Structures are given as structure tokens and as C-alpha cells.
């Protein structure tokens, strides 16, 4: 009987150890998963305050691509294009990163800077806002800042609406320096790096002393006839767009073409000019689209 009692006690000890180690393993597994999917610390901001790097990681190394969306404000915009503009901004600035892409990419997120193209060319052009995609929803569950991020995203959406409100009351400007503005906005290293998405929302009518007056011509001049003065801007733009030893991915250029407000067709040769321009700068073509899914698909194809 003493031998039977010994075996019973040994079995209880064995079961107890199994329960302890199983519980410990489960606890460590939960903690490891929590640490794995927990998002990094981010810049906190509220509606009505600065939107520069709003919601972006404090650790700048956790920003993957830096995109630029440039909206042309030098001509009135047809009302039917505003949903496209809003969809572009929200898709690149406020939609969460896909979970597995975010996780396999080291929990990095994209930054998108929003610029407005005017008839003036400031020496140091600054975006009206910089937004980072939020972490995936499943990652927010593991974050103590879940509610803060969600509240901030609502504030960002409000600020985007306010930023777009002046676009409903645009009047025709005397100039539209598209090439010059592209060269300056992509020179800002905090907003842009090669390998990102460069998206132009514009009627693409270049009008400036340096790079030509498209408005005055029934047929758009050929890209090969561009002036030496304009070539200076093009050389800067080329340097800003081409991949480097640090940024090894191809830049994706997309044009969301705004139709003339008077309902007329775009001028003959207009888009041929821009296709030729970017073919020269990049050695591959741009994409004409206002659809974020198509733009992202093009970006994927450029990386394959």
C-alpha cells in the first residue's frame, strides 16, 4: 500500500509541474505576441494643431515610403473630381497598413505629405500636412494608445476636409509652375524620398516663364523643345526621383488628370508631353489614374 501511495503522490507532482510549465508557456506566448504586434510610439496630435508628422512614429527609421500628393489650385476644379481627391488622400494617409505587410516590414508605415500647387514658387515649399498610415486594427488591440489613435484619426479626417474646403472656391491663376513646384517639393527630404508615390492632381497645364505657357497654345509644344532654363528644374527633379544606394526602389509617378472646368477636351499633345518628360527622367512611364488601388498595383509592379 505504501508503494501505491508513493506512485499517487508522484503523479500529482507530475501533473502540477505540467500545469505550471503549460501556464508559463502560455503566458510567455501571450506576452511575446503582444510585444510582436504592439505598435511603436507615435507623435500625438489633435485636431486644430500642427499636422506635420501627425500620427507618425517617433522613431523616423519606422517610416517606410515617403509619398507626396500635389494638388493643383491654379484653376477651378470640377465638382465631380472632389470625391477622387478625397479618396486619394484618405487612402494614402488614413487607411491602416495591411497586417502582414506591416509586420514583415518591421512595423514600418508610410508617410504622405500633402502639397498645394499655387501660382507662386516659394524658395522652401512646405506641405500643408504630413500624415502616416495607422497600424493595422489588430495591432491597436495590443496598444495602450488605441483610443488615442482612433480619436486622432477622426481629427485628421476633419483637418483634411478643412484643407480641401478652399478648393471649392478657386479662381484662375496667372501662372501654373508645375515642373518648378515638383522640383522643389521633392527636394524636401523630410517629405520625400525616391521609391515613394508621387501623385499629381492637376489639369497638367504648365504655365510659367521658365517652362512654357501651355494655356496660350492650341497644341502643346514637344518636350524636346523645352528651354535651357527649364532644364535646370528638370535636372533637379530627376535627381530627386531616381533611386540611390540608400533608396533602391523605383519611384511611382501617377497623374490624376483634372478635366477643364469649361468641359472642353484637354489640349492636343498635353499628356504626350508629360509621358515623354517622365520617360526621360525615369526611363519608364507614369500611370494616369485617380484610383488608389491602381496606383498601388503599379507601385508593386515597379518593385518586381
N, C-alpha and C positions, 0 to 999 in steps of 0.2 A: 504493500500500500504506500509505503514511503517513497518508493520509486515512481509510482504513478503520480503522487503529489508533486514530485520534482519536475516531471515532464509537463504537468499542467502549468506550473509557475513559469517554466522556461518558455512555453508557448505564449503566455500572457506578455512576458517581457519582449518576445519577438514581435508580437502584434503591436505593442506600444511603440517600439522603435520604428516599425514600418509606418505607423501613423504619423510619428514625429517627422521622419525624413520625407514622407509624402507631402505633409503640410508645409515643411520648409521648402521643398522643391516648388510647390505650387505658389508659395509666397514670393520666392525669388523669380519665378517665371512671370508673375503679375508685375512685379517691380521692374523687371527687365523690359517687358512690353511697354509699360508706362513710360520708361525713360526713352525707349526706342521711338515712340510716336509722339512724345511731348514736343511741341513747337518751341523754337528758340525765343528769347526775349526780343521784343519789338518796340519801336518808337510809338509811344502813346500820343494820340492827338484827338481833339474834339472838334465837332462842327463849329465853324466860325473862327478857328485858329489856323495856323500855318499848315498847309497840306504838303509841304515838302518832306518827302520820305515818310509820309503818313502810313503807319502800319508796316513799315519795312523793318527787317531785322537790325538790331543794334550792331551786330557783327556784319560788316559790309561784305565779308567773304561768303556770306549766305545769300547774297543776291546773285542769281544766275545770269539771265539775259537782261539787258537794259534796252527797252523799246522806246521809240518816240512816235507819237501821233501828232501830226501837224495839221491844224485846221485853218484853211484859207478864209480870212474875214474881209478880204478886199472887195468882195462882191456879195450882193444879197444871195441867200441860199434858198432854193426851192423848198417849200414846207414838207414835201414828201420825202426829203432826204434826212430830216431830223431823226426819225427812228433808226436809220442806218448809222448815223453818227453816234447816237446814244448807245446803240448796241455794240459798236466797236469799242467805245471807251469802257463800258461795263464789262465786256468780255475779257479785255486785256488788263483791266485794273481791279475788278472786284470779284470775279469768279474764282473760287478756290482751285488750287492746283490739284490735278488727279493724284490720288493717294500713292499709288505705286511709283509714278514718275517722281513725286516729291520725295519719297523715301529712298529710292535708288539714286537720286541725285543729291544725296546728303542733306535733305531737308532744305534745299535752296528754293527760293521763289523769284519770280520775275518782277522787275520794276518797269513801270510805264510812265513816261513824262509827257505831259500834255502842253503843247505849244500853240499859240495863236499867231498866224501869219498876218502882219499888217503892212501898210504902205511904207513904214519906216523900218530901217535896219539898225537896231541898237548894237553897239560895239560888243556888249556882253549880254546876249539874249538869254533870258531865264524862263523856265516853264511856269505856267500858272499853277501847276501841281505835279507832284510825283506820288504815284500810288503803287503799292506792292500787292500782289495776289495774296489772299489769306491762306493759311494752311488748310489742308483738307478738313472737312467737317468731323471726320472720325478722330483726327488729331486734336481737335478742340475739346473733345470729351476729356482728354488727359491733361488739359491745360487749366490752371487756376485762373487764367485770363479769358476764359471762354466768353463770358458775358460782356467783358470789356471790348473784346474784338468784335462781337456782334453789334454792340452799340456803336462802335467806331465805324463799322461798315455802313450802318444806316446814316451816320453823319457824312461819310464820304459820298454816298448816293445823293444826299441833299446838296452837298457842295458842287457836285458835278452838274446837277440841274441848274444851280445858280450860275455856274461858269458858262453854261450853254445859253442862258436866257438872253444875253446881249446879241447872240447870233440871229435872233428873230427880228432884229431891228437894224440890220446892216444897210449901209448905203454904199454906192460905188466909190471906190478909192481911186486916186490919180495914178497909183503905181501898184504893182504886184510882184515884188522881188523874190520869186520862188527859189531860184537857184542860189541866190545870195543867202537867203534865210536857211536853206538846207545846209549850206556850208558852215554857217555859224552855229546852228542848233546842234549839229553832230560833233562839233568841236568841244562841247561841254562833257568832260569825262565823267562827271557825276550823274549825267542823264543818259549817256550813250556809250556803248562800246560795239565794235564790229561783231557781227554774228547775231545781232538783235533784229527785231522787226522795225522797219522804217515805213510808216504809213502816212500817206499824203491824202488829205480830204480837200479836194480843190477842183476848180474848173480848168486848172493847168494852163491858164493864160498868163504866161510870163510877160510882165510889163515893167521894164526898168531901163535906165540909161546904159547900164553896163552890159546887160544880156539880151536886150531887144524888146520891141514893143509889138507883141503878138496881136493886140487889140486893133492895131492900125492896118493889119494885113489881112486880106481875104484868104490868102494861102500862107500857111506858116512856113517861115524860111527853113532851109535844111540845117541840120545840126552841124554839118561840115563847114558851114559859113559863120559859125559863132565867132564873136570878136575876141581879140587877144586879151582885152580887159576881163571878159567873162571867163576866159580860160584860167585865170588866176583863182577864181572861186571854184571852178570845176576841179582844179588840181587839189585844192583843199578838201573838197567833198570826196574825191577819190581816195585820198589818204585816210579820211575818217571812216570810210566804208569797207575798205579792203581788210581781209583777215591778216593777223600778225602772228608772231611766235607765241604771244600770250593769249590772243583770241583767235582760235583756229577754225571757227565755223564761218560759213558764208552768211553775209547779210541778206535779209529778205526784204525787198522793196515792193510795196503794194500801193497802188493808186486807186482810191475811191473817187471816181470821177463825178463831179457835180455838174449837172446839166445847166446850160444857160437859163437864166431866170425868165427870159423872154420866150422860151420854148423853142428857140432855133436849134438847129443841129450844130454840134461842135465844128469849128473851122477845119477845113481840109488840111490834112497833114499834121494836125495837132498831136495826136498820140504817137504817130510815127516818129516825130521829133523826140519825144521822151523815151520811147523804146530804144531808139538809136543812141541817145545820151547814156542811158544806164547800161546798154550793151557795151559801150566804150569804157565806162567806169568800172564795171564789174566782170565783164567777159561772159555774162549770161543775162537773161532777160528779167524784167519786172513782171508782176502779176497785176492785172486790172480786176479788182474785186473790192466790194464793201462787206463781204461775208467773212466773219472771223474764222469760221471753220475752214474755208478755202485758203485763207492766208496761213493758218497753222499747218494745213496739209502741205502747202508749198514750202514752208519752212522745214518740215520733216523731209521732203524730197531733196532739199538742198544739202541735207546732212547725210544722205545715203550715198 
